Amino acid sequence: MQVREARSPLRPDLYPKPCTLYPVFMARGFFLTFEGLDGSGKSTQLRKLAVHLEAQGLAVTVTRQPGGTRIGDRIRSLLLDSKTESLDAMTELGLMFSARAQCIAEVIAPALHGGNVVLCDRFTDSTEAYQGGGRQLGSETVLRMHQTMCGGLNPDLTLLLLADFDQSLHRARRRNDRSATAEGDEGRFEREDELFHRRVYDKYREIAARESARVVLIEGDRPIEAIHRQIAALVDERLRSVGLLPRLPAASVR
């Protein structure tokens, strides 16, 4: 998999490089991640894109982080349940990467090796934003852990949805209040204060600027269908460029 030069004050050697854990031939498919604050609409757009790609005959694997496997979903429950208390920030980071490593081994790597398009709801950018930024552990700590636990696997394309900050946070908190049950919920991060979420938001912008070749920033609050059309056109073009979709015929010149 191609490794891009890091363009940031962070030392280049902190950025993931390919290693033998997940060999180069695995990347016969295409790895696409969706990122953004909770309430940004990323999960909705991921589902709509999956339907769009399957309609074109592509094999699509959909997964999420944390989770995506039986082990990962158990870790997810612990991480996101608002009843989880006194979890140390480094413990939280380790659990995030444990769930991710399991998902890579069990879901993502086999799917890419089989030539599938893998759509993943969150990946290491989320960890850099929430734990590196929100928890203030720093990007270097997160990226070193990524190098160790993820074997240098980076997305081919990341769609970062950054809607209005206040609207996203309000939607996320309202959704989690509706879905909460006596057995638990997934609102642990939404209960953090506004300063925490501002740090997450700012870190996402930092990632987008640093990784501009990989990360496509989709901003603003627009109708769901309008955003879907933009994403579908962008992804189709990227898949044509790597040969997973046929190229459009050249326009005739008169």
C-alpha positions as CSV (number, residue, x, y, z in Angstrom):
1,M,0.0,0.0,0.0
2,Q,1.4,3.4,-0.9
3,V,2.7,5.4,2.0
4,R,2.3,9.2,1.8
5,E,4.7,11.6,3.4
6,A,3.5,13.2,6.6
7,R,3.1,16.9,6.2
8,S,3.0,18.1,9.8
9,P,5.3,19.0,12.7
10,L,5.1,15.4,13.8
11,R,8.2,13.3,13.0
12,P,7.7,11.3,9.8
13,D,8.9,8.1,11.5
14,L,5.8,8.2,13.7
15,Y,3.6,7.6,10.7
16,P,2.6,4.0,9.8
17,K,4.6,2.1,7.3
18,P,3.7,-1.2,5.6
19,C,4.9,-4.3,7.5
20,T,4.6,-8.0,7.1
21,L,1.6,-8.3,9.5
22,Y,-0.8,-7.3,6.7
23,P,1.0,-7.8,3.4
24,V,0.7,-5.6,0.4
25,F,-1.3,-8.1,-1.6
26,M,-4.2,-7.6,0.8
27,A,-5.0,-4.3,-0.8
28,R,-6.6,-5.8,-3.9
29,G,-9.9,-4.2,-2.8
30,F,-10.5,-0.6,-1.6
31,F,-10.6,0.6,2.0
32,L,-12.9,3.6,2.6
33,T,-13.6,5.1,6.0
34,F,-16.3,7.5,7.2
35,E,-15.3,10.0,10.0
36,G,-16.9,12.8,11.9
37,L,-18.5,13.9,15.1
38,D,-21.5,11.8,16.3
39,G,-24.6,13.4,14.8
40,S,-22.8,14.4,11.6
41,G,-24.8,11.9,9.5
42,K,-21.8,9.7,8.6
43,S,-23.5,6.4,9.4
44,T,-26.5,7.3,7.3
45,Q,-24.2,8.2,4.4
46,L,-22.2,5.0,4.8
47,R,-25.4,2.9,4.5
48,K,-26.6,4.8,1.4
49,L,-23.2,4.4,-0.3
50,A,-23.2,0.7,0.4
51,V,-26.5,0.3,-1.4
52,H,-25.2,2.5,-4.3
53,L,-22.1,0.4,-4.8
54,E,-23.8,-2.9,-4.5
55,A,-26.2,-1.8,-7.2
56,Q,-23.2,-1.5,-9.5
57,G,-22.2,-5.1,-8.8
58,L,-19.4,-4.5,-6.3
59,A,-18.9,-6.7,-3.3
60,V,-19.2,-4.5,-0.3
61,T,-18.2,-5.2,3.3
62,V,-19.6,-2.9,5.9
63,T,-18.1,-2.7,9.4
64,R,-17.6,-0.3,12.3
65,Q,-15.2,0.8,15.0
66,P,-15.1,0.0,17.7
67,G,-16.8,-3.3,17.0
68,G,-17.4,-5.2,13.9
69,T,-16.7,-8.6,15.5
70,R,-18.1,-10.5,18.5
71,I,-15.1,-9.6,20.5
72,G,-15.1,-6.0,19.2
73,D,-18.7,-5.5,20.0
74,R,-18.1,-6.6,23.6
75,I,-15.3,-4.0,23.8
76,R,-17.6,-1.4,22.2
77,S,-20.3,-2.0,24.9
78,L,-17.7,-1.3,27.6
79,L,-16.3,1.8,25.9
80,L,-19.5,3.5,24.9
81,D,-21.9,2.7,27.8
82,S,-22.4,5.8,29.9
83,K,-22.4,3.5,33.0
84,T,-18.7,2.8,32.4
85,E,-16.9,5.0,35.0
86,S,-13.3,5.8,35.9
87,L,-11.8,4.4,32.7
88,D,-8.3,5.7,32.4
89,A,-7.5,7.4,29.1
90,M,-4.7,5.1,28.2
91,T,-6.9,2.1,29.0
92,E,-9.5,3.5,26.7
93,L,-7.0,4.0,23.9
94,G,-5.7,0.4,24.3
95,L,-9.3,-1.0,24.2
96,M,-10.0,1.0,21.0
97,F,-7.0,-0.5,19.3
98,S,-7.7,-4.0,20.6
99,A,-11.1,-3.9,19.0
100,R,-9.6,-2.5,15.8
101,A,-6.9,-5.1,15.5
102,Q,-9.5,-7.9,15.9
103,C,-11.6,-6.3,13.2
104,I,-8.7,-6.0,10.8
105,A,-7.7,-9.6,11.3
106,E,-11.2,-11.0,11.2
107,V,-13.1,-8.7,8.8
108,I,-11.1,-6.0,7.0
109,A,-8.0,-7.9,5.9
110,P,-9.9,-10.9,4.5
111,A,-12.3,-8.6,2.7
112,L,-9.6,-6.5,1.1
113,H,-7.7,-9.7,0.1
114,G,-10.9,-10.9,-1.6
115,G,-11.2,-7.7,-3.6
116,N,-14.1,-6.2,-1.7
117,V,-14.8,-2.5,-1.1
118,V,-14.7,-2.1,2.7
119,L,-16.7,0.7,4.2
120,C,-15.8,1.3,7.8
121,D,-17.7,3.6,10.2
122,R,-14.7,5.2,12.0
123,F,-11.0,4.1,12.1
124,T,-7.8,5.5,13.5
125,D,-8.7,9.1,12.6
126,S,-11.5,8.8,15.2
127,T,-9.0,7.6,17.8
128,E,-6.6,10.5,17.0
129,A,-9.5,13.0,17.3
130,Y,-11.2,11.6,20.4
131,Q,-8.3,10.1,22.4
132,G,-5.5,12.2,20.9
133,G,-7.5,15.5,20.9
134,G,-10.4,15.1,23.2
135,R,-8.5,13.1,25.9
136,Q,-5.4,15.2,25.1
137,L,-3.1,12.1,24.8
138,G,-1.6,13.6,21.6
139,S,-1.3,12.5,18.0
140,E,2.1,10.9,18.5
141,T,0.8,8.4,21.1
142,V,-2.1,7.4,18.9
143,L,-0.1,7.0,15.7
144,R,2.5,4.9,17.5
145,M,-0.2,2.6,18.7
146,H,-1.6,2.5,15.2
147,Q,1.7,1.5,13.8
148,T,2.0,-1.4,16.3
149,M,-1.6,-2.6,16.3
150,C,-2.8,-2.0,12.8
151,G,0.2,-3.1,10.8
152,G,0.5,0.1,8.7
153,L,-3.0,-0.4,7.3
154,N,-4.4,3.0,6.2
155,P,-7.6,3.8,4.3
156,D,-7.4,4.5,0.6
157,L,-10.0,7.2,1.1
158,T,-11.6,8.9,4.1
159,L,-14.8,10.9,4.0
160,L,-14.8,13.4,6.9
161,L,-18.3,14.8,7.5
162,L,-18.1,18.0,9.6
163,A,-21.5,19.5,9.9
164,D,-22.2,22.5,12.2
165,F,-20.6,21.8,15.5
166,D,-23.6,22.7,17.8
167,Q,-26.1,21.0,15.6
168,S,-24.1,17.7,15.5
169,L,-23.7,17.6,19.2
170,H,-27.3,18.4,19.8
171,R,-28.4,15.6,17.4
172,A,-26.1,13.1,19.0
173,R,-27.2,13.8,22.5
174,R,-30.9,13.7,21.6
175,R,-30.4,10.4,19.7
176,N,-28.7,8.8,22.6
177,D,-31.4,10.0,25.1
178,R,-34.0,8.3,22.9
179,S,-32.1,5.1,22.5
180,A,-31.0,4.7,26.2
181,T,-32.5,1.7,28.1
182,A,-32.2,0.3,31.6
183,E,-29.5,-2.1,30.2
184,G,-27.3,0.7,28.9
185,D,-26.7,3.1,26.0
186,E,-23.9,4.4,23.8
187,G,-23.8,7.9,25.2
188,R,-20.6,7.9,27.2
189,F,-18.7,10.3,24.9
190,E,-21.7,12.5,24.3
191,R,-21.8,13.2,28.1
192,E,-18.4,14.9,27.8
193,D,-18.4,18.7,28.0
194,E,-18.3,21.1,25.1
195,L,-14.6,21.7,25.4
196,F,-13.9,18.0,24.9
197,H,-15.9,18.0,21.7
198,R,-14.3,21.2,20.5
199,R,-10.9,19.5,20.9
200,V,-12.2,16.6,18.8
201,Y,-13.5,18.9,16.2
202,D,-10.3,20.8,15.9
203,K,-8.2,17.6,15.8
204,Y,-10.3,16.4,12.9
205,R,-9.6,19.6,11.0
206,E,-5.9,19.2,11.7
207,I,-6.0,15.6,10.3
208,A,-7.8,16.8,7.2
209,A,-5.1,19.5,6.6
210,R,-2.3,17.0,7.2
211,E,-3.8,14.1,5.2
212,S,-5.3,16.1,2.3
213,A,-4.5,13.4,-0.3
214,R,-6.5,10.9,1.6
215,V,-9.2,12.8,3.5
216,V,-12.0,14.5,1.7
217,L,-13.7,17.1,3.9
218,I,-17.5,17.4,3.5
219,E,-18.7,20.4,5.4
220,G,-22.1,22.0,6.2
221,D,-25.6,21.0,6.8
222,R,-27.3,20.0,3.6
223,P,-30.1,17.6,2.6
224,I,-29.1,13.9,3.0
225,E,-29.6,13.2,-0.7
226,A,-27.5,16.1,-1.8
227,I,-24.6,14.9,0.3
228,H,-25.1,11.3,-0.9
229,R,-24.9,12.4,-4.6
230,Q,-21.7,14.2,-3.9
231,I,-20.2,11.2,-2.1
232,A,-21.4,8.7,-4.7
233,A,-19.9,10.8,-7.6
234,L,-16.6,11.2,-5.7
235,V,-16.3,7.5,-4.7
236,D,-17.3,6.3,-8.2
237,E,-14.5,8.4,-9.7
238,R,-12.0,7.1,-7.2
239,L,-13.0,3.5,-7.9
240,R,-12.7,4.0,-11.6
241,S,-9.2,5.3,-11.1
242,V,-8.2,2.0,-9.4
243,G,-10.0,-0.2,-11.9
244,L,-12.8,-1.4,-9.6
245,L,-15.4,0.3,-11.8
246,P,-15.2,0.7,-15.6
247,R,-14.2,4.1,-16.9
248,L,-16.8,6.2,-18.5
249,P,-16.6,6.4,-22.3
250,A,-14.8,9.5,-23.6
251,A,-17.0,12.2,-24.8
252,S,-17.1,12.3,-28.6
253,V,-15.5,15.4,-30.2
254,R,-17.5,17.0,-33.0
